[in-house]
Amino acid sequence: MPLSRRTFLAGGAAAAAVGLTGCGSRSSLGTASELSMWTWVGSVNDDLIAQAEKAIPGYDGLKLSMTRIGSNYKTKVLTALAGKSLVPDIVAINDDVATYFPNADQFHDLYELGARDREADFLPWKWKLGVTQNKMMAYPMDTGPTALFYRSDLLQKAGVDVDPAALAEQAPDWDTYIALGKKIQQAAPGSAITDNVNSIFAYRMAQAPKRYMSADGQYIGDQDHVREAFDLAVRVVKEGLSANAQDGSTDAKAIISNGKLVAFNAAVWWAQLGPKNAAPKTKGLWRVTAAPGGPGNRGGSFLAITKYCKNPAAAFAFISWLESAKNQAQAFLDPVLFPSTPASYTDSRLSAPDEFFGGQQIVDVFAESAKKYPGAYFSPYDSIIGSPLSAELVNVETGGKAPDQAWKDAQRQIERELTRAGAI
């Protein structure tokens, strides 16, 4: 699985949704005077949660009781729902929200609780991701807009104009980005423009207006748009521009701290997970500009209210308060969650210069990406489809497997998995 902010923070949630059958009494978790909430570490702002733990806004007699689950989060949520006993009132859901759609009857329709009145406050594409068959199952939290991170000092040594606007003009698409990488390599042999093959594939797919399944349930993961992303990833490897630092390897952080990774198309959360965490001594050397190939999104979470919630109206009042533009701006400061509310982007807490990035106002770059991202349909089967493609790309990069054979083998595996799941 490609490294993401979510796998880093949550310790790796389980993959596919399971059928929520089972027995047991229907009951929610916690006392009558509290709303229970499950989430993972690093998904909410602690100061805001502390306020709700004293009293839910508008419901003085009601408090929040939140549990942070460090590992196997999704499995625990699905197990609780399957047992229909001691189910939390509110659950956070990762960017794989579509895998919960087959079990949408386990959640309240947020439209019935007043969500339509809030829709205009959010990015339209983000809002749609939480809706299935005209039912709003999940309320928007953060997003993962993408951009190009780069080491200004290293690019400057290669004779590249490192002004963000100028660099965006030099590499507006993937072809020119590869050409730029080759130019940098001439001055700095061994430098790379991606950590590994799967990042190129993932971030190219993150820009696409369609993914693996159509909204009417047709498999399209064997079509040209996916093959183009697959071939692009292979091309970057063949050009010698990948650091071949596989996720979870000892090299993953080293290539950032030692300057091998000179540029990287990544989501906003990588700023913290990548250079700030792995290479703090490079403070002031990084910059951000528009990504080659256009805006994209990778990551972002949601909140849902389970059918077993003791007080759905209070639960909705809480989540709509927590995810207001003002509070999403606060959550950007800690734990660095990029807002799904455009009104947050002009908040002074976001628009302040970032000294790690040389005083650049990086929020402007990510805000443009978030607003211009075309959106795409995510299906409940995306993880089933994506895993074989990812595995075969690794086989190409690390094992020298022929790309055409890797593609064919991935498609055969996908067909088997989708057939087993009843999707085709």
Secondary structure, DSSP 8 states (H G I E B T S, - for coil): ----HHHHHHS----S-------S---BSS-TTEEEEEEETTSS-HHHHHHHHH-BTTBTT-EEEEEEE-SSHHHHHHHHHHHTSSB-SEEEE-TTGGGGGGGGGGB--GGGGTGGGGGGGS-HHHHHHTEETTEE--EE-EE-BEEEEEEHHHHHHTT----HHHHHHH-SSHHHHHHHHHHHHHHSTT-BSBSSHHHHHHHHHTT-S--SB-TTS-B-TTSHHHHHHHHHHHHHHHTT-B----TTSTHHHHHHHTS-B-EEEEETTHHIIIIIHH-GGGTTTEEEE--TT---B----EEEEBTT-S-HHHHHHHHHHHTSHHHHHHHHHSS--EES-GGGGGSHHHHS-BGGGTTB-HHHHHHHHHHH-------TTHHHHHHHHHHHHHHHHHH---HHHHHHHHHHHHHHHHHHHT--
